[in-house]
Amino acid sequence: MFFKIQTWFPYNVQIYLNGREYLSRLPEAEGIPFSMYNNSFSYIEDFKRSQKPAVSSIKNYPISLTEW
């Protein structure tokens, strides 16, 4: 995560998130073994099971963003 702050008026702020880091937390929470190499998934034991929370989290993005 990093922030980009404009130093002149109107002082825009942009927030950048690394989606792979967030997605790596989902199989970890479900107890699904996986391994990562250089910010990418190199092995996921149960791909279909790990895909379900990832898809549901994508569907929730518009709701989360409109709350801001």
CHARMM internal coordinates of N, CA and C (Angstrom, degrees):
IC EDIT
DIST 1 N 1 CA 1.4306
DIST 1 CA 1 C 1.5223
ANGL 1 N 1 CA 1 C 107.50
DIST 1 C 2 N 1.3156
ANGL 1 CA 1 C 2 N 115.58
DIHE 1 N 1 CA 1 C 2 N 136.95
DIST 2 N 2 CA 1.4531
ANGL 1 C 2 N 2 CA 118.72
DIHE 1 CA 1 C 2 N 2 CA 171.01
DIST 2 CA 2 C 1.5156
ANGL 2 N 2 CA 2 C 109.44
DIHE 1 C 2 N 2 CA 2 C -149.24
DIST 2 C 3 N 1.3209
ANGL 2 CA 2 C 3 N 114.78
DIHE 2 N 2 CA 2 C 3 N 160.15
DIST 3 N 3 CA 1.4490
ANGL 2 C 3 N 3 CA 122.52
DIHE 2 CA 2 C 3 N 3 CA -176.89
DIST 3 CA 3 C 1.5184
ANGL 3 N 3 CA 3 C 109.98
DIHE 2 C 3 N 3 CA 3 C -114.77
DIST 3 C 4 N 1.2978
ANGL 3 CA 3 C 4 N 116.07
DIHE 3 N 3 CA 3 C 4 N 142.54
DIST 4 N 4 CA 1.4593
ANGL 3 C 4 N 4 CA 121.95
DIHE 3 CA 3 C 4 N 4 CA 174.24
DIST 4 CA 4 C 1.5267
ANGL 4 N 4 CA 4 C 106.17
DIHE 3 C 4 N 4 CA 4 C -119.60
DIST 4 C 5 N 1.3316
ANGL 4 CA 4 C 5 N 116.23
DIHE 4 N 4 CA 4 C 5 N 114.38
DIST 5 N 5 CA 1.4563
ANGL 4 C 5 N 5 CA 121.33
DIHE 4 CA 4 C 5 N 5 CA -175.52
DIST 5 CA 5 C 1.5200
ANGL 5 N 5 CA 5 C 109.19
DIHE 4 C 5 N 5 CA 5 C -113.40
DIST 5 C 6 N 1.3116
ANGL 5 CA 5 C 6 N 115.74
DIHE 5 N 5 CA 5 C 6 N 122.95
DIST 6 N 6 CA 1.4605
ANGL 5 C 6 N 6 CA 121.67
DIHE 5 CA 5 C 6 N 6 CA 177.75
DIST 6 CA 6 C 1.5241
ANGL 6 N 6 CA 6 C 108.49
DIHE 5 C 6 N 6 CA 6 C -76.71
DIST 6 C 7 N 1.3189
ANGL 6 CA 6 C 7 N 118.14
DIHE 6 N 6 CA 6 C 7 N 131.31
DIST 7 N 7 CA 1.4690
ANGL 6 C 7 N 7 CA 121.49
DIHE 6 CA 6 C 7 N 7 CA -174.33
DIST 7 CA 7 C 1.5230
ANGL 7 N 7 CA 7 C 113.22
DIHE 6 C 7 N 7 CA 7 C -93.56
DIST 7 C 8 N 1.3178
ANGL 7 CA 7 C 8 N 118.51
DIHE 7 N 7 CA 7 C 8 N 7.78
DIST 8 N 8 CA 1.4590
ANGL 7 C 8 N 8 CA 120.95
DIHE 7 CA 7 C 8 N 8 CA 176.09
DIST 8 CA 8 C 1.5242
ANGL 8 N 8 CA 8 C 108.78
DIHE 7 C 8 N 8 CA 8 C -125.94
DIST 8 C 9 N 1.3102
ANGL 8 CA 8 C 9 N 114.68
DIHE 8 N 8 CA 8 C 9 N 161.16
DIST 9 N 9 CA 1.4496
ANGL 8 C 9 N 9 CA 120.77
DIHE 8 CA 8 C 9 N 9 CA -177.23
DIST 9 CA 9 C 1.5181
ANGL 9 N 9 CA 9 C 110.33
DIHE 8 C 9 N 9 CA 9 C -59.00
DIST 9 C 10 N 1.2743
ANGL 9 CA 9 C 10 N 122.51
DIHE 9 N 9 CA 9 C 10 N 133.93
DIST 10 N 10 CA 1.4566
ANGL 9 C 10 N 10 CA 133.55
DIHE 9 CA 9 C 10 N 10 CA 16.48
DIST 10 CA 10 C 1.5248
ANGL 10 N 10 CA 10 C 114.50
DIHE 9 C 10 N 10 CA 10 C -95.83
DIST 10 C 11 N 1.3294
ANGL 10 CA 10 C 11 N 119.54
DIHE 10 N 10 CA 10 C 11 N 22.32
DIST 11 N 11 CA 1.4660
ANGL 10 C 11 N 11 CA 124.27
DIHE 10 CA 10 C 11 N 11 CA 173.27
DIST 11 CA 11 C 1.5354
ANGL 11 N 11 CA 11 C 113.03
DIHE 10 C 11 N 11 CA 11 C 57.38
DIST 11 C 12 N 1.2939
ANGL 11 CA 11 C 12 N 116.20
DIHE 11 N 11 CA 11 C 12 N 56.92
DIST 12 N 12 CA 1.4714
ANGL 11 C 12 N 12 CA 120.90
DIHE 11 CA 11 C 12 N 12 CA 177.01
DIST 12 CA 12 C 1.5218
ANGL 12 N 12 CA 12 C 110.73
DIHE 11 C 12 N 12 CA 12 C -68.20
DIST 12 C 13 N 1.3198
ANGL 12 CA 12 C 13 N 116.01
DIHE 12 N 12 CA 12 C 13 N 145.17
DIST 13 N 13 CA 1.4605
ANGL 12 C 13 N 13 CA 122.45
DIHE 12 CA 12 C 13 N 13 CA 176.42
DIST 13 CA 13 C 1.5248
ANGL 13 N 13 CA 13 C 107.89
DIHE 12 C 13 N 13 CA 13 C -125.80
DIST 13 C 14 N 1.3336
ANGL 13 CA 13 C 14 N 116.57
DIHE 13 N 13 CA 13 C 14 N 130.01
DIST 14 N 14 CA 1.4581
ANGL 13 C 14 N 14 CA 121.85
DIHE 13 CA 13 C 14 N 14 CA 175.76
DIST 14 CA 14 C 1.5228
ANGL 14 N 14 CA 14 C 108.22
DIHE 13 C 14 N 14 CA 14 C -118.64
DIST 14 C 15 N 1.3227
ANGL 14 CA 14 C 15 N 116.14
DIHE 14 N 14 CA 14 C 15 N 138.07
DIST 15 N 15 CA 1.4605
ANGL 14 C 15 N 15 CA 122.01
DIHE 14 CA 14 C 15 N 15 CA 179.44
DIST 15 CA 15 C 1.5227
ANGL 15 N 15 CA 15 C 107.85
DIHE 14 C 15 N 15 CA 15 C -117.14
DIST 15 C 16 N 1.3294
ANGL 15 CA 15 C 16 N 116.56
DIHE 15 N 15 CA 15 C 16 N 127.45
DIST 16 N 16 CA 1.4604
ANGL 15 C 16 N 16 CA 122.64
DIHE 15 CA 15 C 16 N 16 CA -179.75
DIST 16 CA 16 C 1.5251
ANGL 16 N 16 CA 16 C 108.76
DIHE 15 C 16 N 16 CA 16 C -111.25
DIST 16 C 17 N 1.3237
ANGL 16 CA 16 C 17 N 116.15
DIHE 16 N 16 CA 16 C 17 N 130.92
DIST 17 N 17 CA 1.4607
ANGL 16 C 17 N 17 CA 121.84
DIHE 16 CA 16 C 17 N 17 CA 179.38
DIST 17 CA 17 C 1.5198
ANGL 17 N 17 CA 17 C 109.65
DIHE 16 C 17 N 17 CA 17 C -118.94
DIST 17 C 18 N 1.3182
ANGL 17 CA 17 C 18 N 115.26
DIHE 17 N 17 CA 17 C 18 N 142.60
DIST 18 N 18 CA 1.4592
ANGL 17 C 18 N 18 CA 120.79
DIHE 17 CA 17 C 18 N 18 CA 175.74
DIST 18 CA 18 C 1.5265
ANGL 18 N 18 CA 18 C 107.92
DIHE 17 C 18 N 18 CA 18 C -88.37
DIST 18 C 19 N 1.3173
ANGL 18 CA 18 C 19 N 116.83
DIHE 18 N 18 CA 18 C 19 N 108.73
DIST 19 N 19 CA 1.4581
ANGL 18 C 19 N 19 CA 121.40
DIHE 18 CA 18 C 19 N 19 CA -176.73
DIST 19 CA 19 C 1.5120
ANGL 19 N 19 CA 19 C 113.98
DIHE 18 C 19 N 19 CA 19 C -66.59
DIST 19 C 20 N 1.3188
ANGL 19 CA 19 C 20 N 117.69
DIHE 19 N 19 CA 19 C 20 N -30.78
DIST 20 N 20 CA 1.4714
ANGL 19 C 20 N 20 CA 119.50
DIHE 19 CA 19 C 20 N 20 CA -179.06
DIST 20 CA 20 C 1.5218
ANGL 20 N 20 CA 20 C 111.32
DIHE 19 C 20 N 20 CA 20 C -67.99
DIST 20 C 21 N 1.2999
ANGL 20 CA 20 C 21 N 117.01
DIHE 20 N 20 CA 20 C 21 N -35.05
DIST 21 N 21 CA 1.4667
ANGL 20 C 21 N 21 CA 119.48
DIHE 20 CA 20 C 21 N 21 CA 177.86
DIST 21 CA 21 C 1.5268
ANGL 21 N 21 CA 21 C 109.70
DIHE 20 C 21 N 21 CA 21 C -64.96
DIST 21 C 22 N 1.3216
ANGL 21 CA 21 C 22 N 116.28
DIHE 21 N 21 CA 21 C 22 N -42.53
DIST 22 N 22 CA 1.4601
ANGL 21 C 22 N 22 CA 120.37
DIHE 21 CA 21 C 22 N 22 CA 177.31
DIST 22 CA 22 C 1.5277
ANGL 22 N 22 CA 22 C 110.56
DIHE 21 C 22 N 22 CA 22 C -63.59
DIST 22 C 23 N 1.3366
ANGL 22 CA 22 C 23 N 116.56
DIHE 22 N 22 CA 22 C 23 N -45.13
DIST 23 N 23 CA 1.4653
ANGL 22 C 23 N 23 CA 120.30
DIHE 22 CA 22 C 23 N 23 CA -179.26
DIST 23 CA 23 C 1.5235
ANGL 23 N 23 CA 23 C 112.46
DIHE 22 C 23 N 23 CA 23 C -65.64
DIST 23 C 24 N 1.3297
ANGL 23 CA 23 C 24 N 117.86
DIHE 23 N 23 CA 23 C 24 N -27.90
DIST 24 N 24 CA 1.4660
ANGL 23 C 24 N 24 CA 119.48
DIHE 23 CA 23 C 24 N 24 CA 178.52
DIST 24 CA 24 C 1.5236
ANGL 24 N 24 CA 24 C 111.56
DIHE 23 C 24 N 24 CA 24 C -70.54
DIST 24 C 25 N 1.3157
ANGL 24 CA 24 C 25 N 117.14
DIHE 24 N 24 CA 24 C 25 N -20.73
DIST 25 N 25 CA 1.4708
ANGL 24 C 25 N 25 CA 120.34
DIHE 24 CA 24 C 25 N 25 CA 178.05
DIST 25 CA 25 C 1.5294
ANGL 25 N 25 CA 25 C 111.92
DIHE 24 C 25 N 25 CA 25 C -75.01
DIST 25 C 26 N 1.3212
ANGL 25 CA 25 C 26 N 117.46
DIHE 25 N 25 CA 25 C 26 N -26.00
DIST 26 N 26 CA 1.4657
ANGL 25 C 26 N 26 CA 120.64
DIHE 25 CA 25 C 26 N 26 CA -176.31
DIST 26 CA 26 C 1.5251
ANGL 26 N 26 CA 26 C 112.78
DIHE 25 C 26 N 26 CA 26 C -66.89
DIST 26 C 27 N 1.3422
ANGL 26 CA 26 C 27 N 120.77
DIHE 26 N 26 CA 26 C 27 N -53.05
DIST 27 N 27 CA 1.4708
ANGL 26 C 27 N 27 CA 118.35
DIHE 26 CA 26 C 27 N 27 CA 177.62
DIST 27 CA 27 C 1.5299
ANGL 27 N 27 CA 27 C 111.99
DIHE 26 C 27 N 27 CA 27 C -66.78
DIST 27 C 28 N 1.3145
ANGL 27 CA 27 C 28 N 116.39
DIHE 27 N 27 CA 27 C 28 N -29.37
DIST 28 N 28 CA 1.4674
ANGL 27 C 28 N 28 CA 119.99
DIHE 27 CA 27 C 28 N 28 CA 177.23
DIST 28 CA 28 C 1.5248
ANGL 28 N 28 CA 28 C 110.08
DIHE 27 C 28 N 28 CA 28 C -62.54
DIST 28 C 29 N 1.3293
ANGL 28 CA 28 C 29 N 117.19
DIHE 28 N 28 CA 28 C 29 N -41.97
DIST 29 N 29 CA 1.4639
ANGL 28 C 29 N 29 CA 121.47
DIHE 28 CA 28 C 29 N 29 CA 178.95
DIST 29 CA 29 C 1.5285
ANGL 29 N 29 CA 29 C 111.68
DIHE 28 C 29 N 29 CA 29 C -67.82
DIST 29 C 30 N 1.3272
ANGL 29 CA 29 C 30 N 117.04
DIHE 29 N 29 CA 29 C 30 N -31.49
DIST 30 N 30 CA 1.4710
ANGL 29 C 30 N 30 CA 121.71
DIHE 29 CA 29 C 30 N 30 CA 179.33
DIST 30 CA 30 C 1.5282
ANGL 30 N 30 CA 30 C 112.24
DIHE 29 C 30 N 30 CA 30 C -83.25
DIST 30 C 31 N 1.3278
ANGL 30 CA 30 C 31 N 117.69
DIHE 30 N 30 CA 30 C 31 N -9.06
DIST 31 N 31 CA 1.4572
ANGL 30 C 31 N 31 CA 121.25
DIHE 30 CA 30 C 31 N 31 CA -178.62
DIST 31 CA 31 C 1.5172
ANGL 31 N 31 CA 31 C 113.77
DIHE 30 C 31 N 31 CA 31 C 79.10
DIST 31 C 32 N 1.3213
ANGL 31 CA 31 C 32 N 117.15
DIHE 31 N 31 CA 31 C 32 N 25.25
DIST 32 N 32 CA 1.4659
ANGL 31 C 32 N 32 CA 122.08
DIHE 31 CA 31 C 32 N 32 CA -179.84
DIST 32 CA 32 C 1.5237
ANGL 32 N 32 CA 32 C 108.72
DIHE 31 C 32 N 32 CA 32 C -92.31
DIST 32 C 33 N 1.3316
ANGL 32 CA 32 C 33 N 118.72
DIHE 32 N 32 CA 32 C 33 N 121.19
DIST 33 N 33 CA 1.4674
ANGL 32 C 33 N 33 CA 120.54
DIHE 32 CA 32 C 33 N 33 CA 178.96
DIST 33 CA 33 C 1.5332
ANGL 33 N 33 CA 33 C 111.77
DIHE 32 C 33 N 33 CA 33 C -65.27
DIST 33 C 34 N 1.3238
ANGL 33 CA 33 C 34 N 115.83
DIHE 33 N 33 CA 33 C 34 N 136.98
DIST 34 N 34 CA 1.4610
ANGL 33 C 34 N 34 CA 122.01
DIHE 33 CA 33 C 34 N 34 CA 177.52
DIST 34 CA 34 C 1.5204
ANGL 34 N 34 CA 34 C 108.36
DIHE 33 C 34 N 34 CA 34 C -155.23
DIST 34 C 35 N 1.3130
ANGL 34 CA 34 C 35 N 116.12
DIHE 34 N 34 CA 34 C 35 N 165.66
DIST 35 N 35 CA 1.4657
ANGL 34 C 35 N 35 CA 120.56
DIHE 34 CA 34 C 35 N 35 CA 173.51
DIST 35 CA 35 C 1.5228
ANGL 35 N 35 CA 35 C 108.32
DIHE 34 C 35 N 35 CA 35 C -139.10
DIST 35 C 36 N 1.3273
ANGL 35 CA 35 C 36 N 114.16
DIHE 35 N 35 CA 35 C 36 N 151.73
DIST 36 N 36 CA 1.4636
ANGL 35 C 36 N 36 CA 120.58
DIHE 35 CA 35 C 36 N 36 CA -179.08
DIST 36 CA 36 C 1.5212
ANGL 36 N 36 CA 36 C 109.29
DIHE 35 C 36 N 36 CA 36 C -122.60
DIST 36 C 37 N 1.3271
ANGL 36 CA 36 C 37 N 115.43
DIHE 36 N 36 CA 36 C 37 N 150.13
DIST 37 N 37 CA 1.4538
ANGL 36 C 37 N 37 CA 122.33
DIHE 36 CA 36 C 37 N 37 CA 176.04
DIST 37 CA 37 C 1.5232
ANGL 37 N 37 CA 37 C 107.90
DIHE 36 C 37 N 37 CA 37 C -138.85
DIST 37 C 38 N 1.3215
ANGL 37 CA 37 C 38 N 116.43
DIHE 37 N 37 CA 37 C 38 N 119.70
DIST 38 N 38 CA 1.4693
ANGL 37 C 38 N 38 CA 121.67
DIHE 37 CA 37 C 38 N 38 CA 179.04
DIST 38 CA 38 C 1.5247
ANGL 38 N 38 CA 38 C 112.86
DIHE 37 C 38 N 38 CA 38 C 49.53
DIST 38 C 39 N 1.3055
ANGL 38 CA 38 C 39 N 116.89
DIHE 38 N 38 CA 38 C 39 N 53.88
DIST 39 N 39 CA 1.4593
ANGL 38 C 39 N 39 CA 122.73
DIHE 38 CA 38 C 39 N 39 CA 174.89
DIST 39 CA 39 C 1.5320
ANGL 39 N 39 CA 39 C 113.05
DIHE 38 C 39 N 39 CA 39 C 65.73
DIST 39 C 40 N 1.3325
ANGL 39 CA 39 C 40 N 117.28
DIHE 39 N 39 CA 39 C 40 N 26.36
DIST 40 N 40 CA 1.4662
ANGL 39 C 40 N 40 CA 120.83
DIHE 39 CA 39 C 40 N 40 CA 175.46
DIST 40 CA 40 C 1.5266
ANGL 40 N 40 CA 40 C 108.71
DIHE 39 C 40 N 40 CA 40 C -139.69
DIST 40 C 41 N 1.3075
ANGL 40 CA 40 C 41 N 116.04
DIHE 40 N 40 CA 40 C 41 N 154.33
DIST 41 N 41 CA 1.4565
ANGL 40 C 41 N 41 CA 120.90
DIHE 40 CA 40 C 41 N 41 CA 178.68
DIST 41 CA 41 C 1.5247
ANGL 41 N 41 CA 41 C 109.19
DIHE 40 C 41 N 41 CA 41 C -80.14
DIST 41 C 42 N 1.3097
ANGL 41 CA 41 C 42 N 116.92
DIHE 41 N 41 CA 41 C 42 N 121.42
DIST 42 N 42 CA 1.4640
ANGL 41 C 42 N 42 CA 120.41
DIHE 41 CA 41 C 42 N 42 CA 177.95
DIST 42 CA 42 C 1.5331
ANGL 42 N 42 CA 42 C 111.58
DIHE 41 C 42 N 42 CA 42 C -100.09
DIST 42 C 43 N 1.3324
ANGL 42 CA 42 C 43 N 117.37
DIHE 42 N 42 CA 42 C 43 N -20.24
DIST 43 N 43 CA 1.4630
ANGL 42 C 43 N 43 CA 120.99
DIHE 42 CA 42 C 43 N 43 CA -179.74
DIST 43 CA 43 C 1.5223
ANGL 43 N 43 CA 43 C 108.89
DIHE 42 C 43 N 43 CA 43 C -155.56
DIST 43 C 44 N 1.3196
ANGL 43 CA 43 C 44 N 116.79
DIHE 43 N 43 CA 43 C 44 N 132.32
DIST 44 N 44 CA 1.4633
ANGL 43 C 44 N 44 CA 123.29
DIHE 43 CA 43 C 44 N 44 CA 171.99
DIST 44 CA 44 C 1.5218
ANGL 44 N 44 CA 44 C 106.51
DIHE 43 C 44 N 44 CA 44 C -134.94
DIST 44 C 45 N 1.3406
ANGL 44 CA 44 C 45 N 116.27
DIHE 44 N 44 CA 44 C 45 N 122.00
DIST 45 N 45 CA 1.4685
ANGL 44 C 45 N 45 CA 119.65
DIHE 44 CA 44 C 45 N 45 CA -174.20
DIST 45 CA 45 C 1.5256
ANGL 45 N 45 CA 45 C 112.53
DIHE 44 C 45 N 45 CA 45 C -65.44
DIST 45 C 46 N 1.3105
ANGL 45 CA 45 C 46 N 117.84
DIHE 45 N 45 CA 45 C 46 N -48.74
DIST 46 N 46 CA 1.4696
ANGL 45 C 46 N 46 CA 121.48
DIHE 45 CA 45 C 46 N 46 CA -178.38
DIST 46 CA 46 C 1.5270
ANGL 46 N 46 CA 46 C 108.00
DIHE 45 C 46 N 46 CA 46 C -121.54
DIST 46 C 47 N 1.3290
ANGL 46 CA 46 C 47 N 115.39
DIHE 46 N 46 CA 46 C 47 N 88.51
DIST 47 N 47 CA 1.4625
ANGL 46 C 47 N 47 CA 120.75
DIHE 46 CA 46 C 47 N 47 CA -173.35
DIST 47 CA 47 C 1.5282
ANGL 47 N 47 CA 47 C 112.37
DIHE 46 C 47 N 47 CA 47 C -62.44
DIST 47 C 48 N 1.3266
ANGL 47 CA 47 C 48 N 117.79
DIHE 47 N 47 CA 47 C 48 N -45.14
DIST 48 N 48 CA 1.4717
ANGL 47 C 48 N 48 CA 120.71
DIHE 47 CA 47 C 48 N 48 CA -177.49
DIST 48 CA 48 C 1.5199
ANGL 48 N 48 CA 48 C 111.24
DIHE 47 C 48 N 48 CA 48 C -63.22
DIST 48 C 49 N 1.3084
ANGL 48 CA 48 C 49 N 117.28
DIHE 48 N 48 CA 48 C 49 N -40.87
DIST 49 N 49 CA 1.4672
ANGL 48 C 49 N 49 CA 120.74
DIHE 48 CA 48 C 49 N 49 CA 179.70
DIST 49 CA 49 C 1.5228
ANGL 49 N 49 CA 49 C 111.28
DIHE 48 C 49 N 49 CA 49 C -68.30
DIST 49 C 50 N 1.3218
ANGL 49 CA 49 C 50 N 117.16
DIHE 49 N 49 CA 49 C 50 N -35.60
DIST 50 N 50 CA 1.4611
ANGL 49 C 50 N 50 CA 119.88
DIHE 49 CA 49 C 50 N 50 CA -180.00
DIST 50 CA 50 C 1.5259
ANGL 50 N 50 CA 50 C 111.77
DIHE 49 C 50 N 50 CA 50 C -77.40
DIST 50 C 51 N 1.3193
ANGL 50 CA 50 C 51 N 117.78
DIHE 50 N 50 CA 50 C 51 N -19.50
DIST 51 N 51 CA 1.4630
ANGL 50 C 51 N 51 CA 121.72
DIHE 50 CA 50 C 51 N 51 CA -179.56
DIST 51 CA 51 C 1.5292
ANGL 51 N 51 CA 51 C 111.99
DIHE 50 C 51 N 51 CA 51 C -73.62
DIST 51 C 52 N 1.3190
ANGL 51 CA 51 C 52 N 118.41
DIHE 51 N 51 CA 51 C 52 N -31.78
DIST 52 N 52 CA 1.4658
ANGL 51 C 52 N 52 CA 121.87
DIHE 51 CA 51 C 52 N 52 CA -175.58
DIST 52 CA 52 C 1.5264
ANGL 52 N 52 CA 52 C 113.14
DIHE 51 C 52 N 52 CA 52 C -59.25
DIST 52 C 53 N 1.3438
ANGL 52 CA 52 C 53 N 120.89
DIHE 52 N 52 CA 52 C 53 N -51.39
DIST 53 N 53 CA 1.4677
ANGL 52 C 53 N 53 CA 118.56
DIHE 52 CA 52 C 53 N 53 CA 178.97
DIST 53 CA 53 C 1.5228
ANGL 53 N 53 CA 53 C 112.73
DIHE 52 C 53 N 53 CA 53 C -66.50
DIST 53 C 54 N 1.3367
ANGL 53 CA 53 C 54 N 117.61
DIHE 53 N 53 CA 53 C 54 N -29.12
DIST 54 N 54 CA 1.4665
ANGL 53 C 54 N 54 CA 120.52
DIHE 53 CA 53 C 54 N 54 CA 179.08
DIST 54 CA 54 C 1.5239
ANGL 54 N 54 CA 54 C 110.30
DIHE 53 C 54 N 54 CA 54 C -66.76
DIST 54 C 55 N 1.3205
ANGL 54 CA 54 C 55 N 117.10
DIHE 54 N 54 CA 54 C 55 N -43.60
DIST 55 N 55 CA 1.4690
ANGL 54 C 55 N 55 CA 120.99
DIHE 54 CA 54 C 55 N 55 CA 179.99
DIST 55 CA 55 C 1.5235
ANGL 55 N 55 CA 55 C 110.34
DIHE 54 C 55 N 55 CA 55 C -66.70
DIST 55 C 56 N 1.3219
ANGL 55 CA 55 C 56 N 117.63
DIHE 55 N 55 CA 55 C 56 N -41.57
DIST 56 N 56 CA 1.4661
ANGL 55 C 56 N 56 CA 119.49
DIHE 55 CA 55 C 56 N 56 CA -180.00
DIST 56 CA 56 C 1.5232
ANGL 56 N 56 CA 56 C 111.49
DIHE 55 C 56 N 56 CA 56 C -67.14
DIST 56 C 57 N 1.3276
ANGL 56 CA 56 C 57 N 118.29
DIHE 56 N 56 CA 56 C 57 N -31.70
DIST 57 N 57 CA 1.4658
ANGL 56 C 57 N 57 CA 119.81
DIHE 56 CA 56 C 57 N 57 CA 178.40
DIST 57 CA 57 C 1.5180
ANGL 57 N 57 CA 57 C 111.25
DIHE 56 C 57 N 57 CA 57 C -70.93
DIST 57 C 58 N 1.3344
ANGL 57 CA 57 C 58 N 117.48
DIHE 57 N 57 CA 57 C 58 N -32.49
DIST 58 N 58 CA 1.4650
ANGL 57 C 58 N 58 CA 120.61
DIHE 57 CA 57 C 58 N 58 CA 177.74
DIST 58 CA 58 C 1.5244
ANGL 58 N 58 CA 58 C 109.97
DIHE 57 C 58 N 58 CA 58 C -67.55
DIST 58 C 59 N 1.3081
ANGL 58 CA 58 C 59 N 117.54
DIHE 58 N 58 CA 58 C 59 N -37.78
DIST 59 N 59 CA 1.4624
ANGL 58 C 59 N 59 CA 120.75
DIHE 58 CA 58 C 59 N 59 CA 179.26
DIST 59 CA 59 C 1.5219
ANGL 59 N 59 CA 59 C 111.49
DIHE 58 C 59 N 59 CA 59 C -65.21
DIST 59 C 60 N 1.3228
ANGL 59 CA 59 C 60 N 118.30
DIHE 59 N 59 CA 59 C 60 N -25.66
DIST 60 N 60 CA 1.4599
ANGL 59 C 60 N 60 CA 121.75
DIHE 59 CA 59 C 60 N 60 CA -178.05
DIST 60 CA 60 C 1.5221
ANGL 60 N 60 CA 60 C 113.38
DIHE 59 C 60 N 60 CA 60 C -86.05
DIST 60 C 61 N 1.3309
ANGL 60 CA 60 C 61 N 119.43
DIHE 60 N 60 CA 60 C 61 N -9.46
DIST 61 N 61 CA 1.4636
ANGL 60 C 61 N 61 CA 121.32
DIHE 60 CA 60 C 61 N 61 CA -178.23
DIST 61 CA 61 C 1.5230
ANGL 61 N 61 CA 61 C 113.49
DIHE 60 C 61 N 61 CA 61 C -57.99
DIST 61 C 62 N 1.3364
ANGL 61 CA 61 C 62 N 120.40
DIHE 61 N 61 CA 61 C 62 N -48.96
DIST 62 N 62 CA 1.4708
ANGL 61 C 62 N 62 CA 118.01
DIHE 61 CA 61 C 62 N 62 CA -179.38
DIST 62 CA 62 C 1.5207
ANGL 62 N 62 CA 62 C 112.92
DIHE 61 C 62 N 62 CA 62 C -59.54
DIST 62 C 63 N 1.3208
ANGL 62 CA 62 C 63 N 116.83
DIHE 62 N 62 CA 62 C 63 N -35.99
DIST 63 N 63 CA 1.4617
ANGL 62 C 63 N 63 CA 120.33
DIHE 62 CA 62 C 63 N 63 CA 178.54
DIST 63 CA 63 C 1.5247
ANGL 63 N 63 CA 63 C 109.69
DIHE 62 C 63 N 63 CA 63 C -66.33
DIST 63 C 64 N 1.3256
ANGL 63 CA 63 C 64 N 117.35
DIHE 63 N 63 CA 63 C 64 N -44.81
DIST 64 N 64 CA 1.4606
ANGL 63 C 64 N 64 CA 121.43
DIHE 63 CA 63 C 64 N 64 CA -179.30
DIST 64 CA 64 C 1.5185
ANGL 64 N 64 CA 64 C 111.46
DIHE 63 C 64 N 64 CA 64 C -63.70
DIST 64 C 65 N 1.3235
ANGL 64 CA 64 C 65 N 117.10
DIHE 64 N 64 CA 64 C 65 N -40.95
DIST 65 N 65 CA 1.4558
ANGL 64 C 65 N 65 CA 120.37
DIHE 64 CA 64 C 65 N 65 CA -176.80
DIST 65 CA 65 C 1.5207
ANGL 65 N 65 CA 65 C 112.51
DIHE 64 C 65 N 65 CA 65 C -72.36
DIST 65 C 66 N 1.3243
ANGL 65 CA 65 C 66 N 118.78
DIHE 65 N 65 CA 65 C 66 N -31.88
DIST 66 N 66 CA 1.4600
ANGL 65 C 66 N 66 CA 119.83
DIHE 65 CA 65 C 66 N 66 CA 179.59
DIST 66 CA 66 C 1.5193
ANGL 66 N 66 CA 66 C 111.88
DIHE 65 C 66 N 66 CA 66 C -73.54
DIST 66 C 67 N 1.3375
ANGL 66 CA 66 C 67 N 117.75
DIHE 66 N 66 CA 66 C 67 N -21.01
DIST 67 N 67 CA 1.4598
ANGL 66 C 67 N 67 CA 120.50
DIHE 66 CA 66 C 67 N 67 CA 177.22
DIST 67 CA 67 C 1.5198
ANGL 67 N 67 CA 67 C 111.99
DIHE 66 C 67 N 67 CA 67 C -69.96
DIST 67 C 68 N 1.3403
ANGL 67 CA 67 C 68 N 117.35
DIHE 67 N 67 CA 67 C 68 N -21.84
DIST 68 N 68 CA 1.4610
ANGL 67 C 68 N 68 CA 120.58
DIHE 67 CA 67 C 68 N 68 CA 179.61
DIST 68 CA 68 C 1.4920
ANGL 68 N 68 CA 68 C 108.55
DIHE 67 C 68 N 68 CA 68 C -77.52
END
COOR INIT
IC SEED 1 N 1 CA 1 C
IC BUILD
